Amino acid sequence: MKREDIRNVAIIAHVDHGKTTLVDELLKQSGVFRENQEVAERVMDSGDIERERGITILSKNTAVTYKGTKINIIDTPGHADFGGEVERVLKMVNGVILVVDAFEGSMPQTKFVLKKALELDLHVIVCINKIDRPEARPEEVIDEVLELLLELDASDEQLDCPFVFASAKAGYASKDLNENASDMTALFDTIIDYIPAPEGDENAGTQVLISTIDYNEYVGRIGVGKVDNGTISVNQEVVLVNHHEPDKFKKVKVSKLYEFDGLNKVDVREAGIGSIVAISGIADLHIGDTLCAVDNPQPIPFQKISEPTIAMQFLVNDSPLVGKEGKYITSRHIRDRLFRELNTDVSLRVEETDDTDRFKVSGRGELHLSVLIENMRREGYEFAVSKPEVLYREDEKGHKLEPMERVYVDVDDEFSGTVIQKLSERKGELQGMNANATGSTRLEFLIPSRGLIGYRGEFLTDTKGTGVMNTEYEGYGPYKGDIQYRKTGSLIAFEDGESITYGLFNAQERGTLFIGPGERVYSGMVFGQNAKAEDIELNVCKTKKLTNTRSSSADEALRLTPPKILSLEQALEFIDTDELLEITPKNIRIRKKILDPTLRKRAYFNSKQQ
């Protein structure tokens, strides 16, 4: 049976191509908001970090009603590090809207998300967005998308997909480029006409595959999934099973059932096939679980989420300033918080180590882990993290393998030589080079994932902020040999105290400072970058000795260069293998793993002799 009054669709695209803005517009024009209601931009990006950075991190569910048909819409992240989010939500839908920028055209992540959609045999609507941009080139972008569909072995039906031309920002869409539209009607109609209605057997036993987990302090875990067969109702007794865990078999009761309406969850007593529902009251609910009827426990297969490629150590902070700024500082606090993150993030792995104060956390990329660090910092946690390192594997013959990335770089011609040189030093292999329609050059590299650690900041400096870099995970390949990450050393504080203008003035001749006067420092803390390769210890707490003839006001003439304040990502990129990043709600400090200078030198010489 088909359920004609429902359509389930996901919005997929490369980062910054306008997915969330498009969803906003669909919500506004379907009458979700009152006429005079003030609505924030990118209303779907609910997290603080999402709003600040302008990126979607977690997929979101919403629903609108158009001409009596309920359209469930899922907004997905466009960033490669959050690909795990995209992979799993596609199981809930029957079709996707592929949003492509009318200027940038098909990008690496466009290919990644489209490939996932085609593998699941989903219907595709292509929405060419931002057609009102002065430099838009929609006709060429159509050709690029068709080429991409051919490259990904799309079926004849998928190749025959409809194209819609839109400006999400201006709030209109049309089926014809030359047609002047004033609203999103064309897109709504295309969804209704082209996306198939969900199918299932309403008389069969209940089957609901859980694709997303939400977490709420008051009700605990909330599972979101689509009713594939049968119906599900409040107080119904169901069985919890998992395709990948044959031993899992648990009787549970559905205490609350919700459906999505606009931005809200609405209580419902019962839901039938094709409905996307949220279920609360089941403590042991995980992504990939299936809720089934007691008399027919048939789990639905769930595609395996891509494995993490990068790991970091999360440690209890043991610096002299421990506990001064953070609320949660013990290993128990950090452990509980990391394991809580696993409730909602399927791409993350947390492992306990031999040391009770240290946890190994693995994710899909630097951004993936830095968002977790930033969230913990804002919640009042204080801890330390090590430099990101890649996860190696071995093949059958015992050869070392490492994760590889395909990197696409768009740069002005004048910078292409520098970029090629830098990426080649990091074991990157140039795969292709061609001129863009925009007058820049597109470079394609195959590079080890560890070669990109610490490179993004350098890349922006080298291209004067004009370069664009996108990466796509390629899989594991042979180990490429050692890479030298940093050619500069660190400036290390010599003693505990407060930084003083006089001490900093003498130190700034040696390199770049990360701190200004009046900041707390301790022995072993890194306060700057040395211009040369070796580490130097300096005393930044040193005051000028006063005599009868020299007054302290002479200090006022000292001019300090403004310090370079590092963001979290920049600090993660900067730290070396023998350093840690101290994370507190108020500060981010770089420090040596071994604070004592004598022990540090001893460890250095021992490592050289090995």
HUNORNOR-V249473 format. One record per residue. N is the residue number from 1. RES is the residue in one letter. SS is DSSP state (helix for helix, strand for strand, loop for the rest). NEAR is the number of other C-alpha atoms within 12 Angstrom. D_LAST is the distance of its C-alpha to the last C-alpha in Angstrom with 2 decimals. Layout:
<<N	RES	SS	NEAR	D_LAST> <N	RES	SS	NEAR	D_LAST>>
//
This chain:
<<1	M	loop	17	69.59> <2	K	strand	20	68.61> <3	R	loop	26	68.46> <4	E	loop	23	70.02> <5	D	loop	26	69.88> <6	I	strand	34	66.05> <7	R	strand	42	63.43> <8	N	strand	48	59.68> <9	V	strand	47	57.63> <10	A	strand	47	54.09> <11	I	strand	49	53.40> <12	I	strand	49	50.31> <13	A	strand	48	48.97> <14	H	loop	39	46.18> <15	V	loop	40	45.15> <16	D	loop	32	47.89> <17	H	loop	39	50.60> <18	G	loop	41	52.91> <19	K	helix	47	52.77> <20	T	helix	45	53.19> <21	T	helix	33	55.91> <22	L	helix	47	57.75> <23	V	helix	44	57.70> <24	D	helix	37	59.02> <25	E	helix	36	61.91> <26	L	helix	45	62.75> <27	L	helix	37	62.89> <28	K	helix	35	65.13> <29	Q	helix	28	67.51> <30	S	loop	30	67.94> <31	G	loop	21	69.39> <32	V	loop	26	66.57> <33	F	loop	22	67.01> <34	R	loop	13	70.30> <35	E	loop	11	72.00> <36	N	loop	9	71.19> <37	Q	loop	10	67.86> <38	E	loop	10	65.05> <39	V	loop	17	62.06> <40	A	loop	16	58.60> <41	E	loop	23	56.88> <42	R	loop	32	54.49> <43	V	loop	31	56.01> <44	M	loop	39	53.80> <45	D	loop	31	50.54> <46	S	loop	24	50.90> <47	G	loop	22	47.45> <48	D	helix	20	46.85> <49	I	helix	23	43.70> <50	E	helix	24	45.65> <51	R	helix	18	48.39> <52	E	helix	16	46.22> <53	R	helix	18	44.14> <54	G	loop	26	46.99> <55	I	loop	36	45.10> <56	T	loop	43	45.97> <57	I	loop	39	43.20> <58	L	loop	36	45.22> <59	S	loop	40	48.00> <60	K	strand	39	51.45> <61	N	strand	43	54.68> <62	T	strand	39	58.08> <63	A	strand	38	61.52> <64	V	strand	37	64.58> <65	T	strand	28	68.07> <66	Y	strand	29	69.80> <67	K	loop	17	73.30> <68	G	loop	14	73.04> <69	T	strand	23	69.67> <70	K	strand	31	66.63> <71	I	strand	45	63.53> <72	N	strand	45	60.25> <73	I	strand	44	57.65> <74	I	strand	47	53.88> <75	D	strand	44	51.96> <76	T	loop	46	48.41> <77	P	loop	41	45.29> <78	G	loop	42	44.62> <79	H	loop	41	40.94> <80	A	helix	42	38.47> <81	D	helix	41	36.31> <82	F	helix	42	39.39> <83	G	helix	46	40.33> <84	G	helix	38	40.25> <85	E	helix	39	43.31> <86	V	helix	46	45.22> <87	E	helix	39	44.48> <88	R	helix	40	46.03> <89	V	helix	47	49.09> <90	L	helix	43	50.37> <91	K	helix	42	51.37> <92	M	helix	41	54.06> <93	V	loop	44	55.88> <94	N	loop	41	58.15> <95	G	strand	42	57.42> <96	V	strand	46	55.39> <97	I	strand	45	56.25> <98	L	strand	50	53.77> <99	V	strand	50	53.86> <100	V	strand	50	53.04> <101	D	strand	40	53.22> <102	A	loop	37	56.10> <103	F	loop	28	54.14> <104	E	loop	37	50.51> <105	G	loop	41	51.55> <106	S	loop	38	49.27> <107	M	loop	38	45.64> <108	P	helix	35	42.45> <109	Q	helix	37	43.03> <110	T	helix	41	46.71> <111	K	helix	37	45.58> <112	F	helix	37	43.27> <113	V	helix	45	45.99> <114	L	helix	46	48.77> <115	K	helix	31	46.90> <116	K	helix	36	46.56> <117	A	helix	39	50.30> <118	L	helix	33	51.39> <119	E	helix	23	49.40> <120	L	loop	26	51.44> <121	D	loop	25	54.60> <122	L	loop	35	55.60> <123	H	strand	39	58.37> <124	V	strand	45	57.25> <125	I	strand	43	59.19> <126	V	strand	47	57.77> <127	C	strand	47	58.43> <128	I	strand	47	58.02> <129	N	strand	45	57.51> <130	K	loop	35	57.97> <131	I	loop	37	60.77> <132	D	loop	25	62.25> <133	R	loop	19	59.37> <134	P	loop	10	60.77> <135	E	loop	16	58.16> <136	A	loop	26	58.49> <137	R	loop	27	58.70> <138	P	helix	34	59.74> <139	E	helix	21	61.14> <140	E	helix	22	57.90> <141	V	helix	30	55.90> <142	I	helix	33	58.23> <143	D	helix	21	57.33> <144	E	helix	26	53.57> <145	V	helix	40	53.93> <146	L	helix	29	56.02> <147	E	helix	18	53.48> <148	L	helix	29	50.75> <149	L	helix	33	52.96> <150	L	helix	21	53.52> <151	E	helix	16	49.81> <152	L	loop	23	49.15> <153	D	loop	20	51.95> <154	A	loop	27	54.31> <155	S	loop	21	57.50> <156	D	helix	15	60.89> <157	E	helix	19	61.76> <158	Q	helix	32	58.55> <159	L	helix	27	59.15> <160	D	loop	18	62.62> <161	C	loop	29	61.28> <162	P	loop	31	63.30> <163	F	strand	35	62.20> <164	V	strand	40	63.01> <165	F	strand	44	62.80> <166	A	strand	46	62.14> <167	S	strand	38	61.31> <168	A	loop	40	59.90> <169	K	loop	27	60.12> <170	A	loop	23	63.79> <171	G	loop	32	64.52> <172	Y	strand	35	66.12> <173	A	strand	38	65.52> <174	S	strand	31	67.68> <175	K	loop	26	67.76> <176	D	loop	21	68.89> <177	L	loop	26	67.28> <178	N	loop	14	70.69> <179	E	loop	15	71.94> <180	N	loop	19	72.06> <181	A	loop	22	70.95> <182	S	loop	17	71.12> <183	D	loop	27	69.20> <184	M	loop	34	66.80> <185	T	helix	25	69.58> <186	A	helix	31	68.42> <187	L	helix	43	64.97> <188	F	helix	40	66.52> <189	D	helix	23	68.99> <190	T	helix	32	66.31> <191	I	helix	42	64.29> <192	I	helix	30	67.45> <193	D	helix	21	68.56> <194	Y	helix	30	65.33> <195	I	loop	34	62.92> <196	P	loop	28	64.08> <197	A	loop	30	65.31> <198	P	loop	35	63.21> <199	E	strand	26	64.43> <200	G	loop	25	64.45> <201	D	loop	20	66.71> <202	E	loop	23	68.21> <203	N	loop	16	69.77> <204	A	loop	23	66.54> <205	G	loop	29	64.27> <206	T	loop	38	62.07> <207	Q	strand	42	58.76> <208	V	strand	49	56.63> <209	L	strand	47	53.05> <210	I	strand	43	50.95> <211	S	strand	46	49.03> <212	T	strand	43	48.17> <213	I	strand	39	47.67> <214	D	strand	34	48.87> <215	Y	strand	26	48.38> <216	N	strand	17	50.93> <217	E	loop	10	50.75> <218	Y	loop	10	54.36> <219	V	loop	17	54.62> <220	G	strand	21	50.95> <221	R	strand	29	49.86> <222	I	strand	34	52.12> <223	G	strand	40	51.77> <224	V	strand	43	53.05> <225	G	strand	47	54.15> <226	K	strand	49	57.03> <227	V	strand	44	59.81> <228	D	strand	40	59.70> <229	N	strand	35	62.55> <230	G	loop	28	65.20> <231	T	loop	32	65.50> <232	I	strand	44	63.62> <233	S	strand	31	65.47> <234	V	loop	24	65.02> <235	N	loop	19	65.00> <236	Q	loop	27	64.39> <237	E	strand	23	62.41> <238	V	strand	33	59.66> <239	V	strand	33	56.78> <240	L	strand	40	53.16> <241	V	strand	36	51.43> <242	N	strand	31	48.42> <243	H	loop	25	48.19> <244	H	loop	19	44.43> <245	E	strand	19	44.82> <246	P	strand	17	47.72> <247	D	strand	11	47.70> <248	K	strand	22	48.44> <249	F	strand	25	52.12> <250	K	strand	25	53.39> <251	K	strand	23	56.92> <252	V	strand	26	57.11> <253	K	strand	27	59.86> <254	V	loop	33	60.13> <255	S	loop	25	61.16> <256	K	strand	29	61.14> <257	L	strand	34	61.46> <258	Y	strand	31	61.26> <259	E	strand	37	61.84> <260	F	strand	33	60.83> <261	D	strand	28	63.51> <262	G	strand	33	62.43> <263	L	loop	28	59.69> <264	N	strand	19	60.93> <265	K	strand	23	60.60> <266	V	strand	21	64.09> <267	D	strand	20	64.97> <268	V	loop	24	66.48> <269	R	loop	21	67.98> <270	E	strand	27	67.19> <271	A	strand	34	65.38> <272	G	loop	35	66.05> <273	I	loop	38	64.25> <274	G	loop	42	62.41> <275	S	loop	48	62.17> <276	I	strand	48	58.80> <277	V	strand	47	58.69> <278	A	strand	45	56.61> <279	I	strand	50	56.65> <280	S	strand	34	55.85> <281	G	loop	26	56.08> <282	I	loop	33	53.62> <283	A	loop	24	50.55> <284	D	loop	26	48.38> <285	L	loop	40	48.78> <286	H	loop	34	45.89> <287	I	loop	43	45.64> <288	G	loop	37	46.70> <289	D	strand	39	49.05> <290	T	strand	45	52.65> <291	L	strand	52	55.62> <292	C	strand	38	58.18> <293	A	strand	33	61.64> <294	V	loop	24	61.64> <295	D	loop	15	63.68> <296	N	loop	20	61.58> <297	P	loop	27	57.83> <298	Q	loop	29	56.57> <299	P	loop	32	53.18> <300	I	loop	32	52.72> <301	P	loop	23	49.59> <302	F	loop	27	47.13> <303	Q	loop	25	44.78> <304	K	loop	17	41.11> <305	I	loop	26	39.41> <306	S	loop	26	36.48> <307	E	loop	26	33.11> <308	P	loop	36	30.82> <309	T	loop	36	28.12> <310	I	strand	39	26.26> <311	A	strand	35	24.96> <312	M	strand	37	24.39> <313	Q	strand	37	23.72> <314	F	strand	43	26.85> <315	L	strand	37	26.27> <316	V	loop	33	28.68> <317	N	loop	35	28.85> <318	D	loop	28	27.74> <319	S	loop	33	28.40> <320	P	loop	20	30.98> <321	L	loop	26	33.55> <322	V	loop	25	33.38> <323	G	loop	23	36.79> <324	K	loop	22	38.67> <325	E	loop	23	39.33> <326	G	loop	29	38.70> <327	K	loop	21	41.02> <328	Y	strand	28	38.64> <329	I	loop	35	35.35> <330	T	loop	26	34.62> <331	S	helix	26	32.47> <332	R	helix	20	35.78> <333	H	helix	24	37.22> <334	I	helix	39	34.27> <335	R	helix	30	34.15> <336	D	helix	20	37.91> <337	R	helix	30	37.90> <338	L	helix	34	35.17> <339	F	helix	23	36.94> <340	R	helix	25	40.23> <341	E	helix	28	38.95> <342	L	loop	28	38.61> <343	N	loop	28	42.42> <344	T	loop	34	43.00> <345	D	loop	38	39.87> <346	V	loop	37	39.38> <347	S	loop	35	36.40> <348	L	loop	36	34.24> <349	R	strand	32	32.02> <350	V	strand	31	31.04> <351	E	strand	23	28.79> <352	E	strand	23	28.24> <353	T	loop	16	24.76> <354	D	loop	9	23.84> <355	D	loop	14	24.08> <356	T	loop	17	27.81> <357	D	loop	25	27.26> <358	R	strand	28	25.32> <359	F	strand	31	26.81> <360	K	strand	32	25.57> <361	V	strand	42	28.23> <362	S	strand	35	28.49> <363	G	strand	40	31.09> <364	R	loop	41	32.40> <365	G	loop	42	31.07> <366	E	helix	39	30.28> <367	L	helix	33	34.01> <368	H	helix	38	34.53> <369	L	helix	41	32.00> <370	S	helix	36	33.05> <371	V	helix	33	36.66> <372	L	helix	38	35.74> <373	I	helix	40	33.90> <374	E	helix	32	36.95> <375	N	helix	26	39.37> <376	M	helix	33	37.62> <377	R	helix	31	37.53> <378	R	helix	23	41.25> <379	E	loop	23	42.02> <380	G	loop	26	40.72> <381	Y	strand	39	37.23> <382	E	loop	41	34.45> <383	F	strand	46	30.82> <384	A	strand	41	27.42> <385	V	strand	46	25.73> <386	S	strand	38	22.29> <387	K	loop	39	21.78> <388	P	loop	42	23.31> <389	E	strand	36	21.13> <390	V	strand	31	22.62> <391	L	loop	30	23.16> <392	Y	loop	27	21.87> <393	R	strand	22	23.78> <394	E	strand	16	23.76> <395	D	loop	14	26.80> <396	E	loop	8	28.55> <397	K	loop	9	26.48> <398	G	loop	11	23.13> <399	H	loop	15	22.45> <400	K	strand	18	20.84> <401	L	strand	24	23.64> <402	E	strand	31	23.88> <403	P	strand	34	27.02> <404	M	strand	34	28.91> <405	E	strand	35	31.56> <406	R	strand	34	34.58> <407	V	strand	37	35.16> <408	Y	strand	34	38.62> <409	V	strand	39	38.91> <410	D	strand	37	42.36> <411	V	strand	34	42.31> <412	D	loop	27	44.82> <413	D	helix	24	44.67> <414	E	helix	18	43.52> <415	F	helix	27	40.21> <416	S	helix	29	39.38> <417	G	helix	19	37.52> <418	T	helix	23	35.11> <419	V	helix	39	34.49> <420	I	helix	35	33.85> <421	Q	helix	18	31.36> <422	K	helix	29	29.42> <423	L	helix	40	29.38> <424	S	helix	24	28.41> <425	E	helix	25	25.30> <426	R	loop	29	24.48> <427	K	loop	28	24.91> <428	G	loop	31	28.57> <429	E	strand	27	31.10> <430	L	strand	27	34.64> <431	Q	strand	19	37.09> <432	G	strand	18	40.33> <433	M	strand	22	42.09> <434	N	strand	21	45.69> <435	A	strand	18	48.06> <436	N	loop	19	49.30> <437	A	loop	18	52.92> <438	T	loop	18	52.05> <439	G	loop	13	51.05> <440	S	loop	23	47.28> <441	T	strand	28	44.72> <442	R	strand	33	43.01> <443	L	strand	35	39.54> <444	E	strand	31	37.99> <445	F	strand	36	34.25> <446	L	strand	34	32.07> <447	I	strand	40	28.74> <448	P	strand	41	25.85> <449	S	helix	43	26.60> <450	R	helix	36	23.32> <451	G	helix	38	24.54> <452	L	helix	42	27.45> <453	I	loop	37	25.59> <454	G	loop	35	26.53> <455	Y	loop	30	28.79> <456	R	helix	31	32.29> <457	G	helix	25	32.73> <458	E	helix	25	31.63> <459	F	helix	31	34.02> <460	L	helix	22	36.95> <461	T	helix	16	36.35> <462	D	helix	25	36.15> <463	T	loop	27	39.37> <464	K	loop	17	41.14> <465	G	loop	17	41.52> <466	T	loop	20	43.58> <467	G	loop	29	41.08> <468	V	strand	31	41.06> <469	M	strand	35	38.08> <470	N	strand	34	38.39> <471	T	strand	38	35.95> <472	E	strand	36	36.61> <473	Y	strand	36	34.25> <474	E	strand	22	34.08> <475	G	strand	23	32.22> <476	Y	strand	28	28.91> <477	G	strand	24	27.80> <478	P	strand	21	24.94> <479	Y	loop	26	21.53> <480	K	loop	26	21.78> <481	G	loop	18	18.21> <482	D	loop	13	16.25> <483	I	loop	23	18.55> <484	Q	loop	22	18.33> <485	Y	loop	28	20.51> <486	R	loop	26	21.26> <487	K	loop	19	21.90> <488	T	loop	22	23.00> <489	G	loop	28	21.59> <490	S	strand	36	23.21> <491	L	strand	38	25.81> <492	I	strand	43	25.14> <493	A	strand	42	27.94> <494	F	loop	31	27.76> <495	E	loop	26	30.24> <496	D	loop	24	32.36> <497	G	strand	24	35.77> <498	E	strand	26	37.76> <499	S	loop	33	37.10> <500	I	loop	28	39.77> <501	T	helix	33	41.20> <502	Y	helix	29	40.62> <503	G	helix	34	36.88> <504	L	helix	41	36.47> <505	F	helix	33	38.58> <506	N	helix	26	36.21> <507	A	helix	38	33.15> <508	Q	helix	32	34.67> <509	E	helix	20	34.49> <510	R	helix	27	30.68> <511	G	strand	29	30.78> <512	T	strand	31	32.26> <513	L	strand	35	33.15> <514	F	loop	37	33.10> <515	I	loop	38	35.38> <516	G	loop	30	38.75> <517	P	loop	30	40.31> <518	G	loop	16	41.15> <519	E	loop	24	38.12> <520	R	strand	26	36.17> <521	V	strand	36	32.62> <522	Y	loop	33	30.08> <523	S	loop	34	27.05> <524	G	loop	38	24.00> <525	M	strand	45	26.39> <526	V	strand	44	26.06> <527	F	strand	50	29.52> <528	G	strand	41	29.09> <529	Q	strand	39	27.27> <530	N	strand	28	26.28> <531	A	loop	21	27.67> <532	K	loop	18	24.61> <533	A	loop	17	20.99> <534	E	loop	18	19.67> <535	D	loop	33	20.52> <536	I	strand	27	23.37> <537	E	strand	31	24.90> <538	L	strand	36	28.68> <539	N	loop	32	31.57> <540	V	loop	39	33.90> <541	C	loop	31	36.09> <542	K	loop	23	37.27> <543	T	loop	20	41.06> <544	K	loop	22	43.17> <545	K	loop	14	44.69> <546	L	loop	12	48.45> <547	T	loop	9	51.04> <548	N	loop	7	54.82> <549	T	loop	9	55.09> <550	R	loop	11	52.37> <551	S	loop	13	52.82> <552	S	helix	17	50.37> <553	S	helix	12	52.23> <554	A	helix	16	50.64> <555	D	helix	20	47.58> <556	E	helix	14	49.61> <557	A	helix	12	49.29> <558	L	loop	19	45.53> <559	R	loop	19	44.84> <560	L	loop	25	41.83> <561	T	loop	21	40.69> <562	P	loop	16	40.95> <563	P	loop	23	37.57> <564	K	loop	19	35.98> <565	I	loop	22	36.36> <566	L	loop	25	33.86> <567	S	loop	20	35.13> <568	L	helix	33	33.16> <569	E	helix	30	32.17> <570	Q	helix	28	31.23> <571	A	helix	38	29.05> <572	L	helix	39	27.28> <573	E	helix	34	26.77> <574	F	helix	38	25.52> <575	I	loop	39	22.85> <576	D	loop	31	19.16> <577	T	loop	27	16.53> <578	D	loop	27	15.98> <579	E	strand	32	19.82> <580	L	strand	37	22.70> <581	L	strand	44	26.33> <582	E	strand	43	28.81> <583	I	strand	45	31.97> <584	T	loop	35	35.30> <585	P	loop	28	38.89> <586	K	loop	21	39.40> <587	N	loop	32	36.11> <588	I	strand	34	32.84> <589	R	strand	43	30.19> <590	I	strand	47	26.65> <591	R	strand	43	24.28> <592	K	strand	41	20.66> <593	K	loop	32	19.25> <594	I	loop	24	18.64> <595	L	loop	30	21.91> <596	D	loop	24	21.48> <597	P	helix	24	20.35> <598	T	helix	15	18.86> <599	L	helix	15	16.75> <600	R	helix	23	15.76> <601	K	helix	21	14.61> <602	R	helix	14	12.66> <603	A	helix	19	10.87> <604	Y	helix	20	10.31> <605	F	helix	12	8.90> <606	N	helix	11	6.49> <607	S	helix	11	5.37> <608	K	helix	9	5.57> <609	Q	helix	8	3.81> <610	Q	loop	7	0.00>>
//
